[in-house]
Amino acid sequence: MKETSSSLPVKRPADLLLTNGKILTLSPGSKPISEGALAIVDGRIVAVGAKAQVESFFEAAKTIDARGGLIMPGLVNAHTHAAMALFRGLADDLPLKTWLGHIFPAEQKWLSKDFVYWGTLLAIAEMIRSGTTTFADGYFFEEQAALAVQQSGVRAFLGQGILDFPTPDSLTPAETLKRIEAFIETHSGSSLIHPTLFPHSVYTCSPGLLRRCRDIADRYGVPLIIHLAETKTEVDEVLRKYGRTPVNQMENLELLSPSLIACHCVWLTGPEMDLLARRGVKVVHNPESNMKLASGVAPVPELLARGVTVGLGTDGCASNNNLDLFREMDSAAKLHKVHRLDPTAMPARVVLEMATLGGAKVLGLEKEIGSLEVGKKADIIILDLLRPHLRPMYNIVSNLVYSAAGADVRDVIIDGRLVMQDRKLLTIDEETVLQKVEEWEAKIAGSWD
């Protein structure tokens, strides 16, 4: 490091400097930094550590004073259906099979490019406000979801929904697969948009269709996402149809692999969990959706004990009703404790890692996001800690899981770009979004009644 004549180091320029905050890096073996700072250059973290040290080496074009708040990695929502935010509360208090009997017709009637664009923007606004910087989506008209992602600056894995029967954007599965390949090629190399394939499930996609999805995913090197073993009804239906459980049917089709992201995974046997572990399948836990639809309790502690990578997701707003991962963490930790009558099940640290680095690992981005480390993408949130429900703070991880809420998030940075500051969204015109949502609400409510 060069020095001036006064023996002071020459400071390196940075694009953004976060200072005067507590830092929770969540890197392996790390401890909280009580008075920390972080420097960002070209969308990546170039320094993280003690405030005095970082500030002595960097000066930035813009500085954010965390004002004693918590600087931590952005959250990763590893499974949702973003545009379904426009169906929030539409068919509540129903089991999954009955719920789908309402949702599928509603989708056929109402889904359009306009619906998906504004519904996704609504969901992104909610997710940014509650600290989510990356989400994995599976739905229809994903080209419109991509427009919403590009506008808002959030990081997203976008998968076109695939079913055996006609969907709102495709008359046949073959047409859907063509859309998928075009979508993958269009967004190849994007920093924020990561294309995926999203066949709905084993019971709504034929073996041949699932194999074609696998072949496309393998050819382009993108993840394959699916709902798997979500309910007892699904298991029974697939057993009757194919003579195998959903997991064993996927194994028979040679779909279980490290590139597979299996959502829910509630109804698993011990041998099936062993199989998922051997094949390197990633799992997404969705506790609030599973509770609301009475689907059951996923054996997450057993999966983790087998070394399975598990992330956390909210599912869509039609089966959860919110996209707040802080609420999801609280539910995940408490659900497994009461289910097993064991207060040590699912410790706070484990759940927090599922919502950050665990989600990054599920999506194959653990080298880029999920923790605050030099060289990683600058996906960062700052929480206001000066709030009654967060004090006192004897254990910051416990407070984040059991006490914090999405509304505590004050600032959000994604890919080094400030997208929310002091609770004001900078990349989304929230007033216009809410106005459009009211228009959709009036149309859908009138038809539903």
N, C-alpha and C positions, 0 to 999 in steps of 0.2 A: 504494500500500500504506500503510495507516494505521500510525502509530507510537505507542508508549506514551510516557509522560513520560520514560522512560529511553532513548528513541530506538531501542528494539528493535522490529522489525516485529511486528505482531499475526499470529500463525500461523493459517492456514486449517485447518479440520478435515478430516481424511481418514478413510476407512473402514479403510484398510490401508496401512501403510508398509513397504516392503522396503528394508533398508539394510545397509551394511557388506559389499557384494559387488562383484565385477566385473560389468559390464553389457555385453552384446552385443545391441545393438538390432536389428541387421540392416536398418536403414533405409538407403536408397540413399546411398552415399558416407560412411557412418558409420564410426567407429573405436571399438574397445573403450574403455569407461570404467573405469579401474583401481580407483577407489574411488567407487562410485556408490550412488544411492538412487532409489526410484521410489514415487510416491504414487498411490493408487487411490480414486476416489469414484464411487459408484453403478455399479460394475462396469467403469469406464473409467479409463484412465491419464490423470492430470491433470498429472503432472510426472515427468520422467526426466532425470537428469544427475548432476553431482558431489554426493557425499554431503553436504558442508557446505552447499551451496546449497539442496538440496531440504529438508533438515532445518530450515533457517532459516525456511522459509515454511510448513511443514506439520507438524501433530501429529496422530497417529492414535489411534483407539480400540484398534487392535491393531498391533503392530510385529513383523515377522519379521526376526531377525538372520540374514543370509545366511552369517555366519561365514567370510567370505572366499571363498564359493562363487560360482558363475557364475549370474547372472540373465539369462535369455534367453527368446525367444518359445517358446511351446509348439509341439510338432511337429504336422504335419497329415498324417494317413494318408489319402491321397486315393482309395484303393481297397482294400476288404476285404469279407469276408463274415463278420461278427462271430460269429454263432451257430455257425458251422462250427468254432469252437474245440472243440466237443464231438466233432468228428470228427478231431481232431489225431492223426496217425499211423495212420489207419485203412486207407489204401490207398497206401502209399508205394512209391517206385521204379517208377513206371509212367508211360508217355506219356499226354498229356492225354486222347486218345480212350478209351484203356483205363481210365484213372482215372475218367472220367465214367461209364463202364459200371459202376463200383462205387458211385460217389457218388450218382448219380440213384436207384438202387434203395434205397440206405440212407436217402436223404431221404424217399422215398415211405413207407418203413416206420416211420421214427422221428420225423419232424418233427411237432411239435405246438406249441401255444401255450407249454406248459411248457418244452419243449426250447429254443425260441427265447429265452424270457425268461432262463433260467439260462445258456444258452450265451452270450448277449450280455453278461450281467453278468460272466461269466468273462473274456470278451474285453476288456471295459472295464476291469476290474481290472488286467489285464496291460498294457493301453495306458496307463492313468494311471501305473502304476508305472514305465513306461519313457518317460514324458515326452510322450505324445500327448494333446493337448487337443481335437482335432477329428478326426473320421473320417467317411469316406463309405462307406456300407454298401448292399449290394444282396442281399436274401434274401427269405424268406417270413415270414408272420405278423409283418409289420413293426410292427403295433400293439403287439406284445409287446416288440419292440426299443425302441419309444418309451417304454414303461413303464420299461425298464432305464435308458434315457438320462435320463429325468426323475428317477429315484431317485438316480443317480450324479452328476448335474450336469455331464456331459461335453457337448461340442457335437457334433452329428451330422447328416449328410445321410443320410436314410433312404429307400431306394427299394424298392418292392415288386417282387419278381422276376416276370418275365413270360415265358411260353413258349407255343408252339403247342399243346402237349399238357397234360393235367391236371397240376396242381402240388399239393403237400401241402395248400394252403389254398384252392384254387379248382379246380372241375371244368372250367372253360372260360376262354379268354382274356377273353371278355366279362365274366365274373364278376370276374376279376382287375382289369380296367379300372374296374369299379364300386367295388371296394375302394380302388383308387388314388385315385379322385376324392374319395371320402369321407375318406380319410386326409389328402389335401392340404387339404381344407376344414377338417378338425378342427384341424390344426396350423398353419394360416395365421397368421402374425404371431408365432409362438413365437420366443423369443430363442435357444433351444438346438436345437430340432428344425427341420430344413429338409427338407421333403418333396421327393422326386425320383421319376423313373420309371426302371426298370431292366429293359428288354428284354434278355434274356441275350446274344443274338448274331444275326448275319445268318443263320446256318445253323440256328437253332432258333426263329426268328420269321419268319413269312411277310411278304411286302411289305405286304400290307394291314394286318397287325397293327402293323408298324413305323410305318406312316403314321398309324394311330390314336394310337399313343403320341406321335408328334411333335405331332399336333393338340392333345392334352391338355396336353403340356408347354408349347406355345405359348400356349394359352388361359390357363393359370394362371401362366405366367412362371417355370417351374421347370426345372432342368437335366434332360437326358436322358443317362443313362449306359449304356454298352454295352461288351461285350468286342469288340475289333475286330482282325482280322489277327493273332491270337495265335499260330497255328501254320501250318506249310506245309500240313498236312492240311486245315485250315479253308479256306485259299485255294483248294486244288484242288477241294474239295467245292462251294464256292460258284461257282467257275468252271464246273463241270460242270452245276450246277443252273440258273444264271442267265446264263452266258456272260460274267460280269464278276467281277472280284476283289471282295472284301468292301468295300474303300474305294469303288470305282467303283459298286458296287451301292447303297451309301449315298448317293452323289452322284446317282445316277439317281432315287432315291426322295426327293431333296431333303431329306435328313436332316443333311447336313454344314453346321454353323452354329456360331456362338460359344456356343450353349447346349448343344452336344454335348460330352460328356466321353468320350473313347475310351480304353479301358484296354488295355494291353499294346502294341499297334501294333508288333509284331516284324517282320512280313513286309510291308515297304513298298518300293515302287519310288521312284525319284527324282521322277517326275511325281506320284505319289500324295502324297509329302511336300509338294511344291509346292502341291498341291490343298488339303491340310489347312491349310497356312499361309494360303492365300488365303481360305478359308472361316472362319478363326478358330477351328478346332476345338482343344479342349484335350486334352492327352494325359497319361496316367498311366503311369509306368514302374514295373514290378514285377520287378526283376532276380532276386531269390531264387526266386520262383515259376517264372519263366521258365527259370532254370537247373535247378531240381529236376525239372521236367517235360520238360526238354530241348527247350523250345519254340524256342530261339534267342536271339539278342542283338538287342534293339531298337536302331535307329539313332538313339539319343538325341542324340549330338553333331550329327548332320546336321539333326535337327529343331530343335534350339536355334539352329543357325546360320541357319535359315530364319525364325527369330522365333516358332516355335511355343511356346506356354506348356506347360511340362512339370512335373508334380508327381511325388511319389514315393508308392508304396503297397506294402503287404506282401502283398496278396491274402489269402485266407483261410488259417486254420491247417491245413487239410487239404492245401494245396498249397505251403505254405511252412514251417509248423510253429511259427512265432513271429510276434509282432506288434511286435517291437522295431525301431523306425525307426532307431535308432543302428546296429544291425547292417545294416539295409538300406542306409544311406548308405555304410558301409564296402564292402559288396558292389558297390554301383553304381559307386563310383569305381574300384575295382580291376578289375571285369569289363571295362570299356571300355578300360582301359589294356592289359590282356593281349590282348584281342580285336584291338586295332589295333596291338599292339606299339609303343605310344606312351605313355610315362609322363606326358606332358602332357595326355592326353585326360581329360576330366571332372575338372578341378581340385576340390579340397576345397570351395572357396567356392561353386562352382556347385552341387555336390551338396547342401550345407547349405541353400542357397536353395531348391532343389527341395523339401526337406522342411519348409520353413517358408513363406516368402512365395510361392514357386512353387505350393505346394499351395493356399494361400489364393486365388491368382489362378485356378487351375483351377476352384475352387468358387465363384468370383465374390465372394469375401469379402476381397479385398485391401485394401479401405478400412476393414475392421473388425479383422482379425487378421493374423498372419504376421510382424509386426515390432513393436517396442516404441516407439510414438510417441504423443504427446499426442492424445487424442481416440479412440484405438482401444480395443477391448475388452481387458480385462485377462486375457489367456490367457498365463500365464507359468509357467516352470519354473525351479527352482533346483537346480544340480548341485553336489555335493560335489567340490571340486577337490583335496582333500588325500588323494589315493589314489595308490599307487605307479605304476599304469599311466598316470596323467595327468601325471606329473612326469618331467623338467622340462617347462615349457610355453613354448617359444619362439614357437609360433604356435598361438593358441587355436583357430582354425578347423580347422587340421590335426588337432589333438588331438581335437576333437569328432568328426570324421569317421573318423579312423583308429585312435583309442585308446579313446574313450569307449564306455560301454555303458548300456543302460537302467537298470541297477542303480545307476548313479551319480546318478540323479535323487533328490533328497531331499524337495523340496516342489513341489506343483502347485497352481496357481490357475487357475480357469476362470470367465470372466464375473465376475471379481472375488471369487469364492468360493473359499476354501481347501478343496480336496478331498483333499489328502494333505500331511501335515506330519511331518517326520522319519521318512519311509518308512511311516507309518501311514495307511491309507485311512480317511477320515473320513465318507464318504457310502455306503460299501458294507460290509456285514457279510461280510468275507472268509471267516470260518470257516464260516458258513452256506452261502455259495456253493460252497466246496470240498466240503462235505458232500453237497450236491445233485449236484455233478459226479461224485462217487464213485458215487452211486446210478445215474446215467445210464451211467457207465462199465461198471458191473456188468451192466446190462441189454443194452447194445450189444455188449459183449465176448462174452456168452453166446450171443447170436444170431449174431454174426459167425463164431464158431468152428464 
